[in-house]
Amino acid sequence: IKILSKNGYDVNSLASKYKLPTFVCEKIISQCNKFTMNQLQKLMEICLETENKLKSSGVDKTMEMEFMLFNIFMVK
């Protein structure tokens, strides 16, 4: 949404594209603007790594989620 917003999509276009209420898109855009693209990319990578670990191995799920939160808080 951040990329499309920066490329000229307005809130109504984004809401229509993702089938979301307008106010939800407004909140998402507001939240996205608090992060750089590099930060968002790193956060997505952390989430994907955690998802892969949870699905592919017998790790302790609670511990893995706590580790993910720790890594998220360390993103600058």
N, CA, C and O atoms as CSV, one atom per row, in Angstrom:
chain,resi,resn,atom,element,x,y,z
A,1,ILE,N,N,0.836,-1.186,0.000
A,1,ILE,CA,C,0.000,0.000,0.000
A,1,ILE,C,C,0.877,1.243,0.000
A,1,ILE,O,O,0.541,2.235,-0.647
A,2,LYS,N,N,1.993,1.204,0.715
A,2,LYS,CA,C,2.877,2.368,0.749
A,2,LYS,C,C,3.399,2.691,-0.650
A,2,LYS,O,O,3.444,3.855,-1.047
A,3,ILE,N,N,3.788,1.667,-1.388
A,3,ILE,CA,C,4.319,1.883,-2.737
A,3,ILE,C,C,3.247,2.478,-3.646
A,3,ILE,O,O,3.500,3.451,-4.356
A,4,LEU,N,N,2.061,1.900,-3.623
A,4,LEU,CA,C,0.979,2.413,-4.469
A,4,LEU,C,C,0.588,3.826,-4.068
A,4,LEU,O,O,0.304,4.662,-4.926
A,5,SER,N,N,0.572,4.092,-2.781
A,5,SER,CA,C,0.238,5.430,-2.297
A,5,SER,C,C,1.249,6.456,-2.801
A,5,SER,O,O,0.879,7.553,-3.217
A,6,LYS,N,N,2.533,6.086,-2.759
A,6,LYS,CA,C,3.574,6.996,-3.252
A,6,LYS,C,C,3.520,7.157,-4.766
A,6,LYS,O,O,3.994,8.159,-5.301
A,7,ASN,N,N,2.942,6.174,-5.462
A,7,ASN,CA,C,2.831,6.242,-6.919
A,7,ASN,C,C,1.537,6.886,-7.380
A,7,ASN,O,O,1.182,6.788,-8.555
A,8,GLY,N,N,0.831,7.540,-6.476
A,8,GLY,CA,C,-0.311,8.334,-6.888
A,8,GLY,C,C,-1.681,7.742,-6.655
A,8,GLY,O,O,-2.683,8.393,-6.950
A,9,TYR,N,N,-1.761,6.532,-6.135
A,9,TYR,CA,C,-3.077,5.961,-5.832
A,9,TYR,C,C,-3.679,6.718,-4.653
A,9,TYR,O,O,-3.004,6.958,-3.652
A,10,ASP,N,N,-4.948,7.091,-4.775
A,10,ASP,CA,C,-5.608,7.740,-3.647
A,10,ASP,C,C,-6.261,6.685,-2.759
A,10,ASP,O,O,-6.297,5.503,-3.101
A,11,VAL,N,N,-6.771,7.128,-1.624
A,11,VAL,CA,C,-7.345,6.214,-0.635
A,11,VAL,C,C,-8.488,5.404,-1.228
A,11,VAL,O,O,-8.582,4.201,-0.986
A,12,ASN,N,N,-9.351,6.041,-1.996
A,12,ASN,CA,C,-10.492,5.330,-2.573
A,12,ASN,C,C,-10.052,4.257,-3.563
A,12,ASN,O,O,-10.639,3.175,-3.604
A,13,SER,N,N,-9.033,4.543,-4.352
A,13,SER,CA,C,-8.515,3.548,-5.302
A,13,SER,C,C,-7.930,2.343,-4.567
A,13,SER,O,O,-8.148,1.198,-4.961
A,14,LEU,N,N,-7.187,2.616,-3.497
A,14,LEU,CA,C,-6.604,1.529,-2.711
A,14,LEU,C,C,-7.687,0.697,-2.032
A,14,LEU,O,O,-7.608,-0.531,-1.999
A,15,ALA,N,N,-8.694,1.373,-1.493
A,15,ALA,CA,C,-9.797,0.664,-0.831
A,15,ALA,C,C,-10.503,-0.252,-1.819
A,15,ALA,O,O,-10.846,-1.388,-1.490
A,16,SER,N,N,-10.715,0.243,-3.019
A,16,SER,CA,C,-11.374,-0.552,-4.048
A,16,SER,C,C,-10.496,-1.729,-4.478
A,16,SER,O,O,-10.976,-2.854,-4.614
A,17,LYS,N,N,-9.215,-1.459,-4.689
A,17,LYS,CA,C,-8.282,-2.493,-5.149
A,17,LYS,C,C,-8.182,-3.647,-4.153
A,17,LYS,O,O,-8.156,-4.813,-4.547
A,18,TYR,N,N,-8.127,-3.320,-2.866
A,18,TYR,CA,C,-7.950,-4.354,-1.841
A,18,TYR,C,C,-9.252,-4.745,-1.143
A,18,TYR,O,O,-9.253,-5.535,-0.198
A,19,LYS,N,N,-10.363,-4.177,-1.627
A,19,LYS,CA,C,-11.689,-4.484,-1.074
A,19,LYS,C,C,-11.739,-4.250,0.439
A,19,LYS,O,O,-12.181,-5.099,1.213
A,20,LEU,N,N,-11.267,-3.061,0.822
A,20,LEU,CA,C,-11.255,-2.658,2.223
A,20,LEU,C,C,-12.071,-1.387,2.397
A,20,LEU,O,O,-12.215,-0.609,1.454
A,21,PRO,N,N,-12.605,-1.170,3.590
A,21,PRO,CA,C,-13.267,0.115,3.843
A,21,PRO,C,C,-12.253,1.255,3.747
A,21,PRO,O,O,-11.073,1.071,4.044
A,22,THR,N,N,-12.712,2.411,3.339
A,22,THR,CA,C,-11.828,3.564,3.155
A,22,THR,C,C,-11.072,3.907,4.429
A,22,THR,O,O,-9.876,4.195,4.386
A,23,PHE,N,N,-11.772,3.876,5.577
A,23,PHE,CA,C,-11.105,4.253,6.825
A,23,PHE,C,C,-9.968,3.292,7.177
A,23,PHE,O,O,-8.994,3.696,7.811
A,24,VAL,N,N,-10.082,2.031,6.774
A,24,VAL,CA,C,-9.013,1.062,7.024
A,24,VAL,C,C,-7.789,1.437,6.196
A,24,VAL,O,O,-6.665,1.403,6.696
A,25,CYS,N,N,-8.002,1.790,4.940
A,25,CYS,CA,C,-6.883,2.210,4.081
A,25,CYS,C,C,-6.231,3.479,4.614
A,25,CYS,O,O,-5.008,3.615,4.576
A,26,GLU,N,N,-7.039,4.398,5.107
A,26,GLU,CA,C,-6.487,5.626,5.686
A,26,GLU,C,C,-5.578,5.297,6.864
A,26,GLU,O,O,-4.497,5.870,6.997
A,27,LYS,N,N,-6.014,4.376,7.717
A,27,LYS,CA,C,-5.202,3.988,8.873
A,27,LYS,C,C,-3.927,3.272,8.437
A,27,LYS,O,O,-2.857,3.506,8.997
A,28,ILE,N,N,-4.044,2.402,7.437
A,28,ILE,CA,C,-2.863,1.684,6.949
A,28,ILE,C,C,-1.850,2.668,6.372
A,28,ILE,O,O,-0.656,2.562,6.652
A,29,ILE,N,N,-2.313,3.617,5.575
A,29,ILE,CA,C,-1.414,4.620,4.991
A,29,ILE,C,C,-0.746,5.431,6.091
A,29,ILE,O,O,0.454,5.699,6.032
A,30,SER,N,N,-1.522,5.818,7.090
A,30,SER,CA,C,-0.979,6.577,8.215
A,30,SER,C,C,0.120,5.786,8.923
A,30,SER,O,O,1.165,6.341,9.264
A,31,GLN,N,N,-0.112,4.507,9.141
A,31,GLN,CA,C,0.884,3.663,9.798
A,31,GLN,C,C,2.106,3.445,8.905
A,31,GLN,O,O,3.238,3.471,9.388
A,32,CYS,N,N,1.887,3.233,7.619
A,32,CYS,CA,C,2.999,3.016,6.679
A,32,CYS,C,C,3.932,4.212,6.622
A,32,CYS,O,O,5.144,4.059,6.466
A,33,ASN,N,N,3.368,5.393,6.747
A,33,ASN,CA,C,4.180,6.604,6.654
A,33,ASN,C,C,5.116,6.782,7.843
A,33,ASN,O,O,5.995,7.644,7.814
A,34,LYS,N,N,4.940,5.985,8.875
A,34,LYS,CA,C,5.818,6.057,10.042
A,34,LYS,C,C,7.087,5.228,9.858
A,34,LYS,O,O,7.995,5.286,10.686
A,35,PHE,N,N,7.148,4.452,8.767
A,35,PHE,CA,C,8.278,3.561,8.517
A,35,PHE,C,C,8.887,3.846,7.155
A,35,PHE,O,O,8.196,4.267,6.227
A,36,THR,N,N,10.192,3.609,7.048
A,36,THR,CA,C,10.847,3.701,5.746
A,36,THR,C,C,10.590,2.401,4.988
A,36,THR,O,O,10.156,1.408,5.572
A,37,MET,N,N,10.857,2.416,3.699
A,37,MET,CA,C,10.701,1.197,2.902
A,37,MET,C,C,11.654,0.103,3.395
A,37,MET,O,O,11.290,-1.072,3.424
A,38,ASN,N,N,12.874,0.492,3.782
A,38,ASN,CA,C,13.833,-0.494,4.290
A,38,ASN,C,C,13.333,-1.147,5.574
A,38,ASN,O,O,13.481,-2.354,5.761
A,39,GLN,N,N,12.742,-0.347,6.458
A,39,GLN,CA,C,12.198,-0.901,7.695
A,39,GLN,C,C,11.054,-1.871,7.401
A,39,GLN,O,O,10.993,-2.957,7.979
A,40,LEU,N,N,10.157,-1.483,6.512
A,40,LEU,CA,C,9.037,-2.357,6.166
A,40,LEU,C,C,9.523,-3.652,5.534
A,40,LEU,O,O,8.985,-4.725,5.810
A,41,GLN,N,N,10.535,-3.551,4.692
A,41,GLN,CA,C,11.091,-4.746,4.056
A,41,GLN,C,C,11.690,-5.678,5.106
A,41,GLN,O,O,11.469,-6.888,5.063
A,42,LYS,N,N,12.445,-5.120,6.045
A,42,LYS,CA,C,13.060,-5.931,7.097
A,42,LYS,C,C,11.987,-6.583,7.971
A,42,LYS,O,O,12.120,-7.747,8.347
A,43,LEU,N,N,10.926,-5.842,8.295
A,43,LEU,CA,C,9.838,-6.395,9.104
A,43,LEU,C,C,9.152,-7.556,8.392
A,43,LEU,O,O,8.824,-8.569,9.010
A,44,MET,N,N,8.939,-7.400,7.093
A,44,MET,CA,C,8.332,-8.490,6.317
A,44,MET,C,C,9.240,-9.716,6.299
A,44,MET,O,O,8.765,-10.846,6.414
A,45,GLU,N,N,10.546,-9.492,6.155
A,45,GLU,CA,C,11.498,-10.603,6.152
A,45,GLU,C,C,11.459,-11.354,7.483
A,45,GLU,O,O,11.490,-12.585,7.505
A,46,ILE,N,N,11.393,-10.622,8.580
A,46,ILE,CA,C,11.328,-11.243,9.904
A,46,ILE,C,C,10.067,-12.090,10.026
A,46,ILE,O,O,10.115,-13.221,10.511
A,47,CYS,N,N,8.950,-11.546,9.589
A,47,CYS,CA,C,7.683,-12.287,9.665
A,47,CYS,C,C,7.716,-13.543,8.797
A,47,CYS,O,O,7.248,-14.602,9.215
A,48,LEU,N,N,8.267,-13.423,7.595
A,48,LEU,CA,C,8.349,-14.584,6.699
A,48,LEU,C,C,9.282,-15.662,7.240
A,48,LEU,O,O,8.983,-16.853,7.150
A,49,GLU,N,N,10.418,-15.237,7.804
A,49,GLU,CA,C,11.342,-16.205,8.398
A,49,GLU,C,C,10.659,-16.969,9.529
A,49,GLU,O,O,10.793,-18.188,9.639
A,50,THR,N,N,9.930,-16.239,10.363
A,50,THR,CA,C,9.235,-16.873,11.484
A,50,THR,C,C,8.170,-17.835,10.982
A,50,THR,O,O,8.039,-18.945,11.497
A,51,GLU,N,N,7.414,-17.413,9.983
A,51,GLU,CA,C,6.378,-18.283,9.420
A,51,GLU,C,C,6.990,-19.576,8.885
A,51,GLU,O,O,6.473,-20.666,9.130
A,52,ASN,N,N,8.093,-19.444,8.154
A,52,ASN,CA,C,8.757,-20.633,7.601
A,52,ASN,C,C,9.252,-21.566,8.702
A,52,ASN,O,O,9.113,-22.784,8.591
A,53,LYS,N,N,9.828,-21.003,9.762
A,53,LYS,CA,C,10.308,-21.827,10.871
A,53,LYS,C,C,9.156,-22.551,11.549
A,53,LYS,O,O,9.268,-23.729,11.887
A,54,LEU,N,N,8.048,-21.844,11.747
A,54,LEU,CA,C,6.899,-22.452,12.422
A,54,LEU,C,C,6.288,-23.576,11.595
A,54,LEU,O,O,5.822,-24.573,12.146
A,55,LYS,N,N,6.289,-23.416,10.281
A,55,LYS,CA,C,5.664,-24.411,9.411
A,55,LYS,C,C,6.577,-25.590,9.085
A,55,LYS,O,O,6.091,-26.684,8.797
A,56,SER,N,N,7.886,-25.382,9.125
A,56,SER,CA,C,8.787,-26.416,8.620
A,56,SER,C,C,9.550,-27.177,9.695
A,56,SER,O,O,10.226,-28.158,9.385
A,57,SER,N,N,9.460,-26.756,10.931
A,57,SER,CA,C,10.233,-27.454,11.956
A,57,SER,C,C,9.426,-27.559,13.239
A,57,SER,O,O,8.360,-26.960,13.382
A,58,GLY,N,N,9.958,-28.327,14.155
A,58,GLY,CA,C,9.269,-28.549,15.416
A,58,GLY,C,C,9.725,-27.606,16.512
A,58,GLY,O,O,9.873,-28.016,17.663
A,59,VAL,N,N,9.948,-26.358,16.170
A,59,VAL,CA,C,10.407,-25.390,17.163
A,59,VAL,C,C,9.297,-25.068,18.155
A,59,VAL,O,O,8.117,-25.283,17.880
A,60,ASP,N,N,9.690,-24.554,19.301
A,60,ASP,CA,C,8.735,-24.100,20.304
A,60,ASP,C,C,8.060,-22.842,19.763
A,60,ASP,O,O,8.712,-21.811,19.595
A,61,LYS,N,N,6.768,-22.922,19.493
A,61,LYS,CA,C,6.054,-21.828,18.835
A,61,LYS,C,C,6.032,-20.562,19.671
A,61,LYS,O,O,6.190,-19.465,19.136
A,62,THR,N,N,5.839,-20.699,20.961
A,62,THR,CA,C,5.812,-19.519,21.830
A,62,THR,C,C,7.166,-18.826,21.824
A,62,THR,O,O,7.245,-17.603,21.711
A,63,MET,N,N,8.220,-19.605,21.943
A,63,MET,CA,C,9.564,-19.032,21.950
A,63,MET,C,C,9.886,-18.369,20.614
A,63,MET,O,O,10.494,-17.300,20.576
A,64,GLU,N,N,9.482,-19.000,19.531
A,64,GLU,CA,C,9.748,-18.441,18.201
A,64,GLU,C,C,9.005,-17.118,18.012
A,64,GLU,O,O,9.549,-16.182,17.426
A,65,MET,N,N,7.767,-17.035,18.506
A,65,MET,CA,C,7.000,-15.788,18.402
A,65,MET,C,C,7.636,-14.695,19.264
A,65,MET,O,O,7.681,-13.534,18.855
A,66,GLU,N,N,8.121,-15.053,20.438
A,66,GLU,CA,C,8.813,-14.081,21.288
A,66,GLU,C,C,10.088,-13.593,20.616
A,66,GLU,O,O,10.415,-12.408,20.675
A,67,PHE,N,N,10.802,-14.506,19.979
A,67,PHE,CA,C,12.021,-14.145,19.258
A,67,PHE,C,C,11.695,-13.195,18.104
A,67,PHE,O,O,12.435,-12.246,17.846
A,68,MET,N,N,10.578,-13.459,17.411
A,68,MET,CA,C,10.150,-12.580,16.325
A,68,MET,C,C,9.864,-11.175,16.862
A,68,MET,O,O,10.301,-10.186,16.274
A,69,LEU,N,N,9.137,-11.086,17.970
A,69,LEU,CA,C,8.840,-9.776,18.554
A,69,LEU,C,C,10.115,-9.044,18.945
A,69,LEU,O,O,10.242,-7.843,18.708
A,70,PHE,N,N,11.054,-9.758,19.537
A,70,PHE,CA,C,12.332,-9.150,19.891
A,70,PHE,C,C,13.012,-8.580,18.652
A,70,PHE,O,O,13.489,-7.446,18.668
A,71,ASN,N,N,13.056,-9.367,17.577
A,71,ASN,CA,C,13.686,-8.902,16.335
A,71,ASN,C,C,12.955,-7.704,15.741
A,71,ASN,O,O,13.586,-6.795,15.201
A,72,ILE,N,N,11.638,-7.699,15.837
A,72,ILE,CA,C,10.861,-6.568,15.319
A,72,ILE,C,C,11.207,-5.296,16.083
A,72,ILE,O,O,11.374,-4.232,15.488
A,73,PHE,N,N,11.314,-5.414,17.411
A,73,PHE,CA,C,11.629,-4.233,18.221
A,73,PHE,C,C,13.035,-3.710,17.954
A,73,PHE,O,O,13.321,-2.545,18.232
A,74,MET,N,N,13.910,-4.550,17.423
A,74,MET,CA,C,15.284,-4.139,17.143
A,74,MET,C,C,15.444,-3.460,15.778
A,74,MET,O,O,16.511,-2.922,15.482
A,75,VAL,N,N,14.408,-3.480,14.953
A,75,VAL,CA,C,14.493,-2.853,13.626
A,75,VAL,C,C,14.540,-1.344,13.799
A,75,VAL,O,O,13.713,-0.752,14.493
A,76,LYS,N,N,15.528,-0.736,13.150
A,76,LYS,CA,C,15.674,0.731,13.226
A,76,LYS,C,C,15.515,1.334,11.868
A,76,LYS,O,O,15.604,2.553,11.720
